[in-house]
Amino acid sequence: MSAAPRPNLIDADAFAALAADRGRCELIDGKIIDWSPTGYRHGEITGNLHGFLWQHVRRHALGRVLAAESGYRASDHVVRAPDITFIRQDRLPPESEDRFHTVVPDLVVETVSPSDHAQDINNKTAWWLDQGVQIVWTVYPATAEIHARDASGHARVFRREDTLTAEPALPGFTLVLTELFAS
């Protein structure tokens, strides 16, 4: 008995050529996964958080903060694109690196949209931590919370009145969340 034919898998190089014209998408296990555009609140919160992170990182010359779903190539068949990432200065990829970075970020931020499913969010967080990310923040605009998980398995929920930190991935960063979630 012959094995069932395996569907064609797309590699990261082919994905790079296709993704430019496709819009928001990721490559997961050789398959392109499309996303719909985010809403206003998602964009506002993500943009503001990027600004706070960027100011701190730039002021202290700590590395780079990337936004707008910058692609990270985890393997030949996986390219993920979080909402925001931070990479420490001593770990920055060379300027000549191709379209998608292969350096694992130190901090990953994912902002939850109303259409996101809890299991998908948990799986994505676990995946990033398995890749070597030090801290993953999952931002929940609807409840004004940020759920933080680190590589050791420690989890914490930061609420509107709390001060967000990112030690040891991002030294010295603090943000009172009322500043982020103010409407």
C-alpha positions in Angstrom: 0.0 0.0 0.0 1.5 3.4 -0.9 1.6 6.4 1.4 -0.9 9.2 0.8 0.7 12.1 -1.1 2.1 14.8 1.1 1.0 18.3 0.3 3.6 20.7 -1.0 5.3 22.5 1.8 6.5 26.1 1.3 10.0 27.0 2.6 11.0 30.3 4.1 12.6 31.5 0.9 9.5 30.9 -1.2 7.4 32.4 1.6 9.5 35.6 1.5 8.6 36.0 -2.2 4.9 35.3 -1.6 4.4 37.2 1.6 5.2 40.6 0.2 2.0 40.7 -1.9 -0.1 38.7 0.5 -0.6 40.9 3.5 -0.5 39.7 7.1 0.5 36.1 7.3 3.0 33.6 8.9 4.6 30.4 7.7 3.8 27.5 10.1 5.0 24.0 9.3 5.3 24.9 5.6 1.8 26.3 5.3 0.9 30.0 4.9 -1.5 31.1 7.6 -3.3 34.4 6.7 -4.6 36.9 9.3 -7.2 39.5 9.0 -6.2 43.1 9.7 -6.4 44.2 13.3 -8.8 46.7 14.8 -8.3 50.2 16.0 -7.8 49.3 19.7 -5.3 46.6 18.9 -3.3 49.0 16.8 -3.4 51.8 19.3 -2.3 49.7 22.3 0.4 47.9 20.2 1.7 51.2 18.8 1.8 52.9 22.2 3.6 50.0 23.8 6.1 49.9 21.0 6.7 53.7 21.6 7.4 53.2 25.3 9.7 50.3 24.7 11.5 52.1 21.9 12.1 55.2 24.0 13.7 53.1 26.8 15.8 51.0 24.5 17.1 54.0 22.5 17.8 56.1 25.6 19.9 53.3 27.1 21.4 51.9 23.9 20.1 48.4 24.8 19.4 47.0 21.3 16.5 47.2 18.9 12.7 47.2 19.1 10.9 45.9 16.0 7.2 46.3 15.3 4.7 45.6 12.5 5.0 41.8 12.5 8.7 41.6 11.6 9.4 38.0 10.5 11.6 35.6 12.5 12.8 32.5 10.6 12.7 29.6 13.1 13.4 26.9 10.5 13.1 26.2 6.7 9.3 25.9 7.2 8.5 28.3 10.0 8.4 32.1 10.0 6.5 33.7 12.8 5.7 37.4 13.1 4.8 38.8 16.6 3.5 42.3 17.1 6.6 43.7 18.9 10.0 42.2 19.6 13.2 43.3 21.4 16.7 42.0 20.7 19.6 42.9 23.0 22.5 44.9 21.5 24.9 42.0 21.9 22.6 39.6 20.1 21.6 41.8 17.1 21.7 40.0 13.7 24.2 41.2 11.1 22.9 44.0 8.9 23.4 41.7 5.9 21.0 39.1 7.2 18.2 38.2 4.8 14.6 39.2 4.9 13.7 37.3 8.1 15.8 37.4 11.2 17.1 34.1 12.6 18.1 35.6 15.9 15.6 34.7 18.6 14.2 37.8 20.3 14.7 38.4 24.0 11.2 39.8 24.4 8.1 39.0 22.4 4.8 40.9 22.6 1.5 39.6 21.2 -1.6 41.8 21.3 -4.8 39.8 21.5 -7.6 40.6 19.0 -11.3 39.7 19.7 -11.1 36.9 17.0 -8.1 35.2 18.7 -8.7 31.9 20.6 -7.2 31.3 24.0 -5.7 27.9 23.0 -3.9 29.5 20.0 -2.6 32.3 22.2 -1.3 29.8 24.8 0.3 27.6 22.0 2.0 30.7 20.5 3.4 31.8 23.8 4.7 28.3 24.6 6.2 28.1 21.1 8.1 31.4 21.6 9.4 30.2 25.0 10.5 26.9 23.4 12.5 28.9 20.8 14.5 30.6 23.6 12.6 33.9 24.1 13.2 35.1 27.7 9.8 36.8 28.2 6.5 36.8 26.3 3.9 39.5 27.0 0.4 38.8 25.9 -1.6 42.1 25.8 -5.3 42.0 26.4 -6.8 45.4 25.4 -10.3 44.4 26.4 -9.4 43.7 30.1 -6.4 46.1 30.3 -4.1 43.3 31.3 -0.7 42.0 30.2 0.1 38.4 30.9 3.8 37.8 31.2 5.5 34.4 31.0 9.2 33.8 31.2 11.5 31.0 30.2 11.5 29.5 33.7 7.8 29.0 33.6 6.9 31.9 35.9 3.7 33.7 35.0 2.3 37.0 36.2 -0.7 39.1 35.3 -0.1 42.9 35.2 -3.3 44.9 35.6 -4.1 48.5 34.8 -2.8 49.8 38.2 0.4 47.7 38.1 3.9 48.6 36.9 5.1 46.4 34.1 8.7 45.2 34.1 10.7 42.9 31.8 13.7 41.8 33.9 16.1 40.3 32.9 15.3 40.6 29.2 15.0 44.4 29.2 16.9 45.9 32.1 15.4 49.0 33.8 12.1 49.1 31.8 9.1 50.0 33.8 5.6 51.2 32.7 2.6 52.0 34.8 -0.1 50.4 32.8 -2.6 53.2 33.3 -0.3 55.1 30.8 -0.7 52.3 28.2 -4.4 51.6 28.7 -5.7 55.2 29.1 -8.5 55.8 26.7 
